[in-house]
Amino acid sequence: MRRPPGARVPYARPAALAAALMLISWQVAVDGPLLGLDREARQAVRELRHGISSTLLNHLGQALSDLGGSVPAVPVLLGGGALAAWRAHRADTHRWWLPLPAAALTAAVIPLLVVPAKAWFARPGPFGLPLAPDQWGWYPSGHTATATIAYGAAALLVGRTVGARARRHLHLGAALLSLGVGLGLVWSDYHWLLDVVASWCVGGLLLPTLARALPASRRGAGPDRATGPG
């Protein structure tokens, strides 16, 4: 049976993300030629930063980088879960409490994904200094993974309780935050570009899995009626 023109291939995006993540990880593990892209990107950013010489941009890069820390990203995720549960409870949604454990579990998963990978790859940072005994390494970017997953999951959870337009705005806002954190890290020379790209791939694989795991919102008394304000 032929697929209609323009129809989506269900697993094309996750397959592409997984392939990109495996390729980057392999190159980091063997110090392969793809890492030349990191060095070129770093040199280009340093030249641009030096050419512009903008204190405002440097402060902005720092501020964006900080948004990928556990604070504020994890509190935003937990707050998003609480807000989603409250809105679902007000709408008399079946299993209204589900966003609370979903947010907590997602918050717990982030370090479980990132920390072992950092320790295993033990990649030095952009300055090339050897890792100290108490350092995990730079690959993948923990701040980028935290921002992508935490803000993305919060948007998914709250987005289930609002209308389509507000949901699109939430998803777009989460994507822009993730993009901003990654670019801020590269601009500030805190991470290699591929560290950031790998974490975007991780988030792009995890968030759709979370979205599929969440059951469709339904009112408690009427299983066939979708919930959520207009």
N, C-alpha and C positions, 0 to 999 in steps of 0.2 A: 504494500500500500504506500503510495507516494505521499510525502508530507506536503501540505499546501504551501505555496510560495509565501515567504515571510513568517512562517510558523517558527516558534521558538524550539530549539533543541533543549530538552529539560535539563540535561546535565552538562551542557557545553560550558557554562560559566564556572561552576565548581571544578570541572576538569581542568580548565585553563588556569584557574588560581592554584590548584594543587600542583599542576605541572610547573608553574612559575616558582612556587615555593620550593619544590624539590630541586629544581635547577639551581636556584640561588643558594640553597643550603649545601648542595654538593660542591658548588664553586667555593663557598666559604670554607668548607671542610678541607678541600685540597689546594686552597690558595690558587684557584684557577684564573684563566685570563679574563673572565667576566668581571673580576674585581677591578680591572683597569677602568671600568665605568665609574666605580666609586672614586678613584683617584682623579679622574678627569672632572667629575662633577664637583668634587671638593675644591679643585684648583679654580674652576670656573666661578664657584660661589665666592671663594676668597677674593678673586680679582674683582668681582662685581661689588662685593661688600667694601673693598678698599676704594674702588672707583667712586661709589656713591658716598661713602663715608658719612652715613646718616645715623646719628645716635638714636633717633626715633625708631628707625627700622630695626636697629639692634635690640632696643628695649622691647619692641613688638615681637621679635623672634624669641626672646627670652620669655615673655609673657605667654606666648602660644605654647612654648615647650612646657612651661609649668602646668598648663591645663591637662597634660598627660600624666601628672602625678596621681598617686592613689588618692590624695586630697588635691583637687576636688572631685575627681572622676568617680570614685566609688560611692561617696555620699550622694552624688547626683543619680547614680544607678539605683541605690537603695531608696532614695526619695522618689524616683520615678516609679519603682515598684509599689511603694506605699500610696502614691497618688493614683496609680492605675487601679489598685485594689479598692481605694475609697470611692473612686468614680464608678467602678463596677458594682460595688455594694449599693450605692445610691440608685443605680439603674436596675437593681434586683437581678443581677447577672448570676447565672449558675456558676458555682465555684469561683466566686468573686475574689477569694483570698489568694488564688493561684499566683498572681504577680509577685507576692511577697517572697515565697520560697524560690521562685524563678530568678528574681533579682539577687537574692543571697547566694544561690548556687552559681550564678554567672560570675559574681564577684570573687567567689572562691576558686573558680576555674582559671581565672586570668593568671595568677602566679604559678599555678600548676602547669600551665602551658609554656610560660615564658622562662621561669627560673631554671628548670632542668636543661632547656635548650641553651641558655646563656652559659651554664656551667660546662656543658658538653662541648660546645664550639669554642668557648674561651677566646673569642676574637678580640684583639686589641682595638682600642678606639682610634679615632682619626689622628690623634697625635702620635700614635705608634709606640707609646710607652708600654713596657711589659706589665702584665696584670699583677696586682698585689695579691697576697694570699687570701685576702678577704673579698676579692672582686670576682664577679661571675662572668664577666665578658660583655661585649656590646651587641652580640647578635642572638636573637632579633631585638629590635627596639622595644623595651618594656613600656616606655611612655606612649609610643604609638599604639601598641597593642591594647594598653589600658584605655586610651582615649577611644579607639575604634570600637572596642567591645562594650565598654561601659556606657558611653553616650549612645551608641547604636542600640544596645539592648534597652536602655531607658526609653528611647524613641519608639521602639517596637512595642514595649509594654503599654506606654501611655497611648500610643497610636491606635491600639485596639479599642480604646474607649471614646474616641472622637470621630468626627466625620472625615471623609476622604481628603478634603482640601487641607484640613489641619494636620492630618496624618502625613501628607506629602511634605508639608512645611517642617514637621518634626524630623522626618527622614533626611531631608535636605540639610537641615541645621546640624544633625549629627554627622553627616558626611563632610560638611564644611569644617566642623571642629576637628575631625580626624585628619583631614587634609592639612589644616592649619598647624596642628601639632607636629605632624611629620615634616612639613616645610620649615617650621620654626627650629626643629632639632638640627636639620641640615644647615640652615642659615647660621645658626649659632655654633656650628662645628662640634656639636655634641654627639652626632651619629653619622655613620656612613649612609649614603643614599639607599643601598640595598638592605641595610638593617631595617629601614623604614618601610621599604616596599614589601619585604617579607612579612612584617607585622600587619600591613594592610591586607595581604593575602590571608593571613590567619583569621583576621576579623571577617573578611569576606566569605570565608568558609564556615565560621562558627555562627554568625548571625542568622543566615537562612535556616540553619539547623534549629536554632532556638525558635524562629518564627514557625517552622513546621511542627515543632514539639508542642507549641501552645495550642490548645483546642480552640475552635471557633467560639467567639463570645455568644452566649445564649442566655435568655431570661430564664429564671428558675422555674416558672410555671409553664413556659411555652417553648419547648425545645426547637421549634421551627422558626422562632422569631429572633432575628439578629438584634443585638443591643448596641448601645452607644448613641449619644446625641448626634443629631443631624450632621 
